[in-house]
Amino acid sequence: MAEPALQAVMSSEDILIREQGSDGICAAYNRILARARDIAGCEGVVLLHDDVALGANARLQILDGLRRPGVGVVGAVGGRGLFGPQWVDARHRAGYADDFYGWRRYGPATADVDVVDGLLLALSPVAFASLEFDPRSFPAFHGYDTDYCLRVRSAGFRVLVVPVDYVHRDKGGVGDSEAFSTSAATLRRAWPDFIRPVGPGARFWRAARDMVTIQGGRIRHLVMSRAKSIMGRGR
């Protein structure tokens, strides 16, 4: 559950809304949004995957992003100029990842983008007051984050990457590959103005770039782990 990570950074004025997602993540998130609309003065809704840990500064970092003019969604990592269904499939990327593949910087710490990674979605009142997730088109775990962000962009609001202290303790990969492929096809049909394919040469170059980025993240993680081990033995 995401509850421990949220409780670690919550203030006394924050409210934790508990939901189960047996009927899909979109349906669960929509129930959270419905309850948030009834909370007077709610500044934002933070939707967090259960394998994400937040640092001590995360609350203030997220609020700072949500309070900026015209912002609908805040996230930790994302991209604009999509050529595929995920934030990483973007011509311009921002933020950093710290996950199974190690720590990688993808671009500027703060930037306007089209979509952010659904591992952390912070929604401002202008977004959660009127825009919902689409459980019919995205009944499984994939695609909902891209779709929601593009709904926000289409409504005229900003999607923003800001610095957020976090660690994603995932297992790598995409999980259910069939659900991933289905959601990808749905996104391409729904958002042709936002998802514009690139040619084979560009796809090859970008894939090679991502491989170098991932390998760099793994090397950095290994070096940092060994340094910590050496320091521990020296005490």
LOLUMNU-522874 format. One record per residue: residue number from 0; x, y, z of N, C-alpha, C in turn; residue in one letter. Coordinates in pm, whole numbers, plus 50000, padded with zeros to 5 digits. Layout:
n n.x n.y n.z ca.x ca.y ca.z c.x c.y c.z res
NUM X Y Z X Y Z X Y Z A
...
% end
This chain:
n n.x n.y n.z ca.x ca.y ca.z c.x c.y c.z res
0 50084 49880 50000 50000 50000 50000 50087 50125 50000 M
1 50034 50235 49945 50105 50362 49943 50093 50434 50077 A
2 50009 50385 50165 49981 50454 50291 50106 50488 50372 E
3 50200 50395 50396 50317 50430 50476 50399 50544 50416 P
4 50416 50544 50284 50495 50648 50219 50428 50784 50235 A
5 50296 50788 50224 50224 50914 50238 50225 50961 50383 L
6 50202 50869 50476 50201 50907 50617 50335 50963 50663 Q
7 50442 50917 50599 50576 50962 50638 50598 51110 50611 A
8 50523 51169 50520 50545 51309 50484 50422 51397 50509 V
9 50312 51339 50554 50189 51416 50575 50201 51511 50694 M
10 50129 51622 50684 50117 51712 50798 49985 51683 50869 S
11 49963 51747 50982 49842 51721 51061 49715 51765 50988 S
12 49728 51855 50889 49611 51904 50817 49578 51820 50693 E
13 49663 51727 50659 49640 51642 50542 49543 51529 50576 D
14 49475 51480 50475 49377 51372 50491 49417 51254 50405 I
15 49422 51137 50465 49454 51015 50391 49325 50946 50350 L
16 49309 50924 50220 49191 50855 50167 49233 50716 50125 I
17 49173 50614 50184 49208 50476 50155 49110 50419 50052 R
18 49165 50351 49952 49083 50286 49849 49149 50157 49806 E
19 49068 50061 49765 49120 49937 49708 49086 49937 49559 Q
20 49172 49869 49481 49159 49877 49337 49124 49749 49267 G
21 49041 49666 49329 49006 49537 49267 48931 49556 49135 S
22 48866 49671 49117 48794 49699 48993 48874 49789 48900 D
23 49004 49799 48924 49091 49876 48836 49138 50005 48900 G
24 49257 50048 48862 49316 50166 48923 49239 50293 48888 I
25 49183 50301 48767 49107 50421 48728 48982 50437 48815 C
26 48910 50328 48837 48790 50335 48919 48824 50376 49062 A
27 48932 50319 49116 48974 50354 49252 49014 50501 49261 A
28 49090 50547 49163 49132 50688 49163 49012 50782 49150 Y
29 48914 50745 49071 48796 50831 49056 48718 50842 49188 N
30 48715 50736 49266 48648 50743 49397 48724 50837 49490 R
31 48857 50835 49481 48938 50928 49562 48909 51072 49520 I
32 48902 51097 49390 48875 51233 49342 48737 51280 49387 L
33 48639 51190 49384 48503 51226 49427 48502 51270 49573 A
34 48577 51200 49655 48583 51236 49797 48661 51366 49817 R
35 48764 51387 49737 48843 51509 49749 48761 51633 49715 A
36 48667 51620 49623 48584 51735 49585 48498 51784 49701 R
37 48473 51697 49796 48390 51735 49912 48472 51791 50028 D
38 48604 51799 50011 48691 51850 50117 48717 51998 50092 I
39 48666 52083 50177 48680 52227 50161 48827 52267 50166 A
40 48868 52349 50070 49003 52402 50070 49110 52304 50030 G
41 49073 52192 49969 49172 52092 49927 49263 52151 49820 C
42 49393 52152 49846 49490 52211 49752 49540 52113 49648 E
43 49520 51984 49672 49569 51887 49576 49543 51745 49622 G
44 49547 51653 49526 49533 51510 49552 49659 51441 49503 V
45 49724 51367 49590 49846 51295 49554 49812 51147 49539 V
46 49833 51095 49419 49808 50955 49387 49943 50887 49369 L
47 49968 50786 49451 50103 50731 49461 50100 50580 49448 L
48 50193 50525 49369 50206 50380 49360 50257 50324 49492 H
49 50224 50199 49519 50257 50141 49648 50404 50101 49662 D
50 50482 50114 49554 50624 50082 49561 50712 50207 49555 D
51 50654 50322 49589 50727 50449 49589 50745 50499 49731 V
52 50866 50539 49765 50896 50601 49894 50926 50748 49872 A
53 50875 50833 49960 50894 50978 49947 50993 51029 50051 L
54 51073 51129 50009 51166 51192 50100 51099 51298 50185 G
55 51171 51350 50284 51114 51443 50380 51065 51572 50315 A
56 51125 51613 50202 51088 51739 50138 50976 51725 50035 N
57 50929 51603 50012 50837 51578 49901 50707 51658 49911 A
58 50652 51668 50031 50524 51739 50046 50536 51883 49999 R
59 50636 51954 50049 50653 52094 50011 50689 52108 49863 L
60 50766 52014 49810 50801 52018 49669 50677 52005 49581 Q
61 50590 51912 49618 50467 51890 49540 50374 52011 49551 I
62 50356 52063 49673 50269 52179 49691 50319 52299 49613 L
63 50450 52318 49610 50507 52429 49535 50469 52420 49387 D
64 50472 52299 49334 50432 52281 49195 50284 52304 49173 G
65 50201 52253 49264 50056 52265 49249 50008 52410 49260 L
66 50083 52492 49329 50042 52632 49350 50082 52724 49235 R
67 50152 52672 49137 50193 52755 49024 50074 52779 48930 R
68 50073 52894 48863 49958 52930 48779 49930 52828 48670 P
69 49803 52790 48657 49758 52707 48547 49796 52561 48554 G
70 49852 52516 48664 49898 52376 48673 49781 52283 48706 V
71 49771 52175 48631 49670 52073 48657 49728 51948 48718 G
72 49848 51908 48673 49914 51787 48722 50060 51816 48749 V
73 50110 51761 48859 50252 51768 48892 50306 51626 48904 V
74 50428 51604 48854 50491 51473 48865 50641 51488 48882 G
75 50708 51375 48898 50852 51375 48925 50935 51360 48799 A
76 50879 51296 48696 50953 51273 48572 50852 51264 48458 V
77 50887 51320 48341 50791 51318 48231 50852 51366 48101 G
78 50766 51388 48001 50815 51429 47871 50709 51499 47788 G
79 50754 51569 47686 50663 51634 47590 50710 51602 47448 R
80 50616 51611 47355 50647 51571 47219 50652 51421 47208 G
81 50542 51355 47240 50540 51208 47245 50550 51147 47105 L
82 50624 51036 47097 50620 50952 46978 50573 50810 47013 F
83 50541 50788 47139 50490 50660 47188 50399 50684 47306 G
84 50349 50577 47369 50244 50589 47470 50292 50623 47611 P
85 50423 50624 47636 50473 50652 47769 50549 50784 47772 Q
86 50566 50838 47893 50641 50962 47908 50782 50949 47853 W
87 50841 50829 47869 50979 50809 47825 50990 50813 47672 V
88 50878 50789 47603 50874 50797 47457 50848 50941 47414 D
89 50937 51030 47450 50916 51172 47424 51042 51235 47365 A
90 51020 51335 47284 51132 51406 47221 51208 51492 47323 R
91 51137 51539 47425 51199 51621 47529 51154 51568 47665 H
92 51251 51538 47751 51216 51478 47879 51271 51563 47994 R
93 51215 51540 48113 51252 51621 48229 51245 51536 48355 A
94 51320 51579 48457 51319 51511 48585 51419 51397 48591 G
95 51405 51314 48693 51495 51200 48709 51418 51076 48751 Y
96 51479 50961 48728 51424 50834 48775 51522 50773 48873 A
97 51469 50711 48977 51550 50639 49074 51475 50510 49104 D
98 51512 50402 49031 51431 50282 49037 51517 50157 49018 D
99 51457 50051 48969 51524 49923 48947 51652 49938 48864 F
100 51650 50033 48770 51763 50051 48679 51866 50151 48731 Y
101 51847 50203 48853 51940 50299 48908 51891 50442 48893 G
102 51978 50536 48924 51943 50679 48918 51983 50735 48782 W
103 51887 50803 48714 51916 50864 48583 51853 51002 48575 R
104 51929 51096 48527 51876 51229 48498 51829 51233 48354 R
105 51702 51272 48333 51647 51275 48198 51641 51414 48138 Y
106 51650 51516 48222 51642 51651 48170 51632 51751 48283 G
107 51585 51873 48255 51577 51976 48358 51490 51931 48475 P
108 51521 51981 48594 51447 51941 48714 51304 51991 48712 A
109 51283 52106 48649 51149 52166 48639 51119 52197 48493 T
110 51004 52150 48444 50971 52175 48304 50824 52145 48278 A
111 50766 52221 48186 50633 52188 48136 50645 52072 48038 D
112 50557 51973 48054 50559 51854 47971 50418 51820 47927 V
113 50403 51714 47849 50270 51665 47812 50220 51560 47909 D
114 50311 51473 47956 50271 51365 48047 50379 51343 48152 V
115 50338 51289 48267 50432 51248 48370 50407 51101 48403 V
116 50504 51041 48468 50493 50900 48508 50389 50887 48619 D
117 50301 50788 48604 50194 50768 48701 50240 50716 48835 G
118 50369 50692 48854 50415 50650 48986 50380 50755 49091 L
119 50373 50883 49049 50330 50992 49135 50254 51093 49051 L
120 50125 51106 49078 50042 51206 49012 49984 51296 49121 L
121 50017 51424 49117 49959 51522 49208 49866 51611 49127 A
122 49739 51612 49161 49638 51684 49084 49594 51809 49158 L
123 49589 51919 49088 49541 52044 49147 49389 52049 49140 S
124 49326 52143 49213 49180 52152 49209 49121 52172 49070 P
125 49190 52246 48983 49134 52268 48849 49125 52138 48771 V
126 49209 52040 48806 49205 51910 48737 49105 51816 48804 A
127 49121 51792 48935 49037 51689 48995 48892 51733 49012 F
128 48864 51864 49001 48726 51911 49013 48641 51872 48893 A
129 48705 51854 48776 48625 51833 48656 48671 51717 48567 S
130 48792 51666 48587 48844 51562 48499 48862 51431 48575 L
131 48812 51322 48516 48824 51191 48578 48909 51099 48491 E
132 48953 50989 48551 49022 50884 48477 48919 50803 48398 F
133 48966 50731 48298 48878 50659 48206 48888 50508 48230 D
134 48805 50453 48320 48814 50310 48351 48768 50219 48238 P
135 48687 50270 48148 48639 50186 48039 48750 50162 47936 R
136 48823 50268 47902 48930 50254 47803 49056 50195 47863 S
137 49075 50214 47996 49198 50168 48062 49162 50091 48189 F
138 49109 49970 48171 49067 49891 48287 49183 49831 48366 P
139 49300 49821 48304 49416 49761 48370 49508 49871 48423 A
140 49633 49834 48449 49725 49923 48517 49795 50021 48423 F
141 49794 49996 48293 49873 50075 48200 49792 50181 48127 H
142 49859 50292 48092 49802 50390 48001 49720 50500 48066 G
143 49669 50475 48186 49580 50571 48250 49649 50704 48277 Y
144 49780 50701 48310 49852 50824 48344 49871 50912 48222 D
145 49912 50852 48110 49926 50928 47986 49792 50988 47944 T
146 49687 50907 47949 49554 50953 47908 49508 51070 47995 D
147 49524 51058 48126 49477 51166 48214 49556 51294 48190 Y
148 49686 51284 48178 49767 51403 48154 49728 51471 48023 C
149 49700 51393 47921 49661 51453 47794 49521 51514 47801 L
150 49436 51460 47886 49306 51524 47910 49327 51661 47974 R
151 49419 51666 48069 49450 51792 48136 49508 51893 48037 V
152 49600 51848 47954 49658 51938 47853 49551 51988 47756 R
153 49461 51900 47716 49356 51938 47622 49257 52037 47684 S
154 49245 52033 47816 49157 52127 47886 49223 52263 47907 A
155 49349 52275 47865 49418 52403 47873 49502 52423 47997 G
156 49523 52316 48073 49604 52327 48195 49744 52271 48174 F
157 49833 52306 48265 49972 52265 48254 49996 52130 48322 R
158 50088 52053 48266 50142 51933 48330 50289 51965 48357 V
159 50328 51953 48483 50457 52007 48524 50541 51903 48597 L
160 50668 51892 48557 50767 51814 48632 50836 51909 48730 V
161 50844 51868 48856 50917 51945 48957 51011 51851 49032 V
162 51110 51904 49099 51197 51818 49180 51118 51756 49296 P
163 51117 51626 49304 51052 51555 49414 51148 51448 49465 V
164 51170 51446 49594 51257 51344 49653 51179 51213 49663 D
165 51220 51113 49585 51149 50986 49585 51242 50873 49542 Y
166 51201 50752 49575 51266 50631 49525 51156 50536 49481 V
167 51172 50481 49360 51074 50386 49306 51130 50245 49320 H
168 51075 50168 49412 51126 50033 49438 51050 49931 49354 R
169 51062 49948 49222 50992 49860 49130 51078 49739 49095 D
170 51025 49651 49009 51095 49530 48969 51141 49535 48824 K
171 51127 49651 48760 51166 49663 48620 51060 49607 48527 G
172 51073 49638 48398 50979 49585 48299 50845 49655 48304 G
173 50749 49604 48224 50617 49666 48215 50508 49582 48280 V
174 50544 49466 48336 50442 49383 48399 50362 49306 48296 G
175 50232 49330 48291 50141 49262 48200 50162 49318 48058 D
176 50237 49244 47976 50272 49295 47843 50151 49306 47751 S
177 50053 49217 47767 49933 49224 47684 49853 49349 47716 E
178 49835 49377 47846 49764 49498 47887 49838 49624 47842 A
179 49970 49617 47847 50051 49731 47802 50029 49758 47654 F
180 50033 49652 47572 50014 49668 47428 49875 49719 47395 S
181 49773 49669 47467 49636 49712 47443 49620 49860 47476 T
182 49674 49903 47590 49662 50043 47629 49739 50134 47533 S
183 49854 50087 47485 49933 50165 47391 49855 50191 47262 A
184 49788 50087 47211 49707 50102 47090 49590 50198 47114 A
185 49529 50188 47231 49418 50277 47266 49464 50422 47271 T
186 49579 50446 47330 49632 50582 47339 49663 50640 47202 L
187 49722 50560 47115 49756 50609 46982 49631 50648 46904 R
188 49524 50569 46920 49398 50602 46852 49334 50727 46911 R
189 49342 50742 47042 49272 50852 47110 49343 50986 47097 A
190 49478 50983 47086 49553 51108 47093 49653 51123 46976 W
191 49607 51119 46852 49700 51131 46738 49767 51268 46730 P
192 49706 51372 46785 49767 51504 46780 49882 51518 46879 D
193 49882 51433 46984 49987 51438 47084 50093 51330 47062 F
194 50052 51214 47012 50145 51104 46992 50177 51094 46843 I
195 50292 51148 46805 50331 51155 46664 50457 51071 46643 R
196 50444 50961 46569 50557 50868 46554 50679 50933 46490 P
197 50794 50873 46518 50919 50913 46452 50961 50802 46356 V
198 51053 50831 46268 51101 50733 46171 51191 50629 46234 G
199 51227 50524 46159 51309 50415 46213 51447 50461 46258 P
200 51506 50558 46189 51638 50607 46229 51633 50674 46365 G
201 51533 50758 46384 51518 50827 46511 51486 50729 46624 A
202 51404 50628 46593 51371 50527 46695 51497 50453 46740 R
203 51583 50419 46643 51707 50348 46677 51796 50436 46764 F
204 51813 50563 46726 51899 50653 46802 51847 50672 46944 W
205 51716 50687 46958 51659 50709 47091 51669 50583 47177 R
206 51651 50466 47116 51666 50342 47190 51809 50325 47240 A
207 51906 50359 47154 52047 50351 47195 52077 50449 47307 A
208 52022 50569 47298 52041 50669 47403 51985 50619 47536 R
209 51866 50559 47532 51805 50509 47655 51887 50395 47715 D
210 51943 50311 47630 52025 50201 47680 52148 50255 47753 M
211 52210 50357 47696 52326 50419 47761 52284 50481 47895 V
212 52168 50547 47898 52119 50609 48021 52096 50504 48129 T
213 52034 50392 48091 52006 50286 48187 52134 50224 48239 I
214 52228 50197 48151 52355 50140 48194 52429 50235 48288 Q
215 52422 50365 48257 52483 50463 48347 52420 50463 48484 G
216 52288 50448 48487 52218 50441 48615 52257 50319 48695 G
217 52271 50205 48627 52311 50083 48696 52453 50095 48753 R
218 52543 50153 48674 52681 50170 48721 52684 50264 48842 I
219 52611 50372 48835 52608 50466 48947 52554 50398 49072 R
220 52445 50320 49056 52387 50249 49170 52488 50152 49231 H
221 52562 50080 49145 52660 49984 49193 52773 50055 49268 L
222 52821 50166 49212 52929 50240 49276 52885 50293 49412 V
223 52764 50351 49417 52715 50406 49542 52695 50297 49647 M
224 52644 50181 49603 52622 50071 49697 52754 50022 49755 S
225 52855 50008 49671 52985 49962 49719 53051 50066 49809 R
226 53033 50193 49777 53091 50297 49862 53029 50295 50001 A
227 52898 50274 50006 52830 50266 50136 52878 50144 50215 K
228 52899 50032 50141 52946 49910 50207 53085 49931 50266 S
229 53173 49996 50190 53309 50023 50238 53307 50115 50359 I
230 53223 50218 50353 53212 50310 50465 53159 50240 50589 M
231 53065 50146 50567 53011 50071 50680 53115 49983 50747 G
232 53199 49921 50666 53303 49834 50721 53412 49913 50793 R
233 53427 50042 50754 53532 50123 50814 53496 50179 50949 G
234 53369 50163 50988 53327 50219 51117 53363 50126 51232 R
% end
